[in-house]
Structure formats: structure tokens, C-alpha cells
Amino acid sequence: MPEGGQHFSLDERSADWERLRLILDRIQSSGLQGLSEEQLSALPALYRKTLSDLSLFRTRGDNPMLVEQLSGLCNRAHGVIYGRKLGERRLGFLEYVLEEIPRAVRRCHRLVLASAAVMTVCALLGWIHCQVDADMARAVLGPEMINQYQTSLRAAHEDADLGLAAQIPKDQRSGMWVMITSNNIRVGFNSFLLGIIGGVPALLMMAFNGYMLGAIAFLYFTTPPGLDVNLPLYFIAGVAAHGAIELPAICLAGAAGMKIGFAWVFPGLRPRGEAMREAVGDAGKLVLATTLTLVVAGIIEAFVTPLTPEEGLPLNVLYTLKIAVGVVVFSLWLAWLYFGGRERQPA
């Protein structure tokens, strides 16, 4: 493709990218004072060339792996030139959370969306399979979960407890928050570790969790409860408030692991070690995003999800309010990751 009257050569461009990478590595290890005068003067020009190449490949859309690599390289160079990274000025924790983490998530958005897509498709498969064969729900969920479900329905019918699920007493909610959050983080960390092994095991875990969710939803949506309660609404309200960000957080963890796993399997034009080092930076930010999200989800699950209606408040109204909480929480979470740090990104 012509550029400036000359034929576009991938070999020539890759030499410029490698030169820029070496300069940035030197800055990271020795600071700006470690550069020669020639390297220092070449840095802005190499950055502009690489940024132009990034724009070209983004427009063509035929090499997403290369686009991701060049994007990371441009972000590093932008940080050096504009004094944002690599020793020029250390970011505060709040600035790091509000700006750097959302940028990393957006750079890895394909992996995040892939995790979410696998979970969603397998949830639909779980529902469909159980609809085709009603006994499949029992086989998938297992006798323990089926017994818990039937016990809660029986207690609700006999004791007029329309809360259905076990409620958390107020004096135990702080302790339960710690337990819930620890368990959620453990699940997220497992997703991350599985992703490191080439990325495929993490996708399988997303598939399993999605399938289980679809089977459980089928049970609540299709089983006659035997009492005057909107069971599908109860199910949605029981997961919406905290699940609105808990499930996406697990997808973030899976994407973090896949980021490293795919960098190992598909290093592209870079040496495998260099690809791994670059992947670790974004993967670590995704893990931190997962942890922060799960902490908030744990608080909601311990203090909001178990709420029972005050006297005179219809149960369906409370369920609707819980669903509204889930919508608001997810909207805020999505705004954080979508808009955070955009004003400081290179044009």
C-alpha cells in the first residue's frame, strides 16, 4: 500500500517497531538518561510512524493480533513522551483504577467478549437441553442442588416464607460478605489460571458455568412452585443485583488468563518471552479489575440480595427493585470500563 509515495513494506515497518520497542525497554530499565542522543531524537518519529501503521491496520481489519501488539507499543511510547509512565510520574491508586484498568480492559475487549459469548451460548444450550429432556436438569445440577431447591419450595409452601432462598440474618451479613467475596475471588482466580494453559481450559470453564446457569434458570422458569409467587421473577431478582457484575467479572478473569495463554501460543512477530511480558501487564490489570468487581458484588450479595420486604411492601415490588439495582450497578460498571481514561489516550 503506498505511503508517502513509497510502497508499504512490512519488513521495513517491523524494523521500526522493533527499534521503538528496544528504546522503550532501555527507558524502562535505565530511564531517559540511558538513551543516546540519536535514540532520544528518534523516539517521537518512531512513535508517529508506529501510530500511523496502527491506524492503517485498524482500518484494514485483517490482522487483529498485530493491531493489539502495535496498540500496546503505542501506549508505552505515548506514556514516555507525555510523561505518564515509566518513572516520569507514578500514578496514584485511584487514577490507576479509574484510567489504566479501563484502558487494559478495552485493549483486551475481544477476549472479554469471547468469554462472555461462550458463557451466554452455553447458558442457552443448558436451557434447550433441559427443555428437550426434563430429566437432564437433574443430571446436570446433581441431586444435592435439586434437593436444596425442592426443600426451599416446600418450606416456602408450608411456612409461608415467600423469600424462598435461605436468608442471611443481619448480624451475620458482614461475615457472609467475607466468605462470599473470598469464594468469588477463588472462582475468578481459577478462571485466570486455567486461561494461562493455552486459553482453552478457561473457555471450557466459561462454558460449564454458562451451562449450569441455563439449567438452573430452566428449573425456576418451568417448575410450578405450588404457591402464590412469581418464581421466574424471584429467580431473576435473586441473581440480578450481584450477578449483574459478578458474572462479567468471571469473564474478565478468563480473559486475563487467555491473554497470557494466547501470547505464549501465538507470540506473533515478537519473541515469545517479550510477548509474555507484554501480556502480563494487561492481564494483571484485568485480574485487579476482577478482584475489585467481585468485592463490590460480594457486598451486594450479602447486604442487598437477602433483603425481605417491609410490612406493606408487595413481594413483587421488592423483586423489581432488586432487578433495578442490578441494572444500575451494571451500567456504572460498564461506564467505568468504557469511558475510564479515554481522554488521555493517544488520538
Secondary structure, DSSP 8 states (H G I E B T S, - for coil): -EETTEE--HHHHHHHHHHHHHHHHHHHHH-GGGS-HHHHHHHHHHHHHHHHHHHHHHHH-S-HHHHHHHHHHHHHHHHHHTT-STTS----HHHIIIIIHHHHHHHTHHHHHHHHHHHHHHHHHHHHHHHH-THHHHHHHHHHHHHHHHHHHHHHHHH--TT-S----GGGHHHHHHHHHHHHHHHHHHHHHHHHTTSHHHHHHHHHHHHHHHHHHHHHHHS--SSSS-HHHHHHHHHHHHHHHHHHHHHHHHHHHHHHHHHHH--TTS-HHHHHHHHHHHHHHHHHHHHHHHHHHHHHHHHTTT----TT--HHHHHHHHHHHHHHHHHHHHHHHHHTTGGGS--
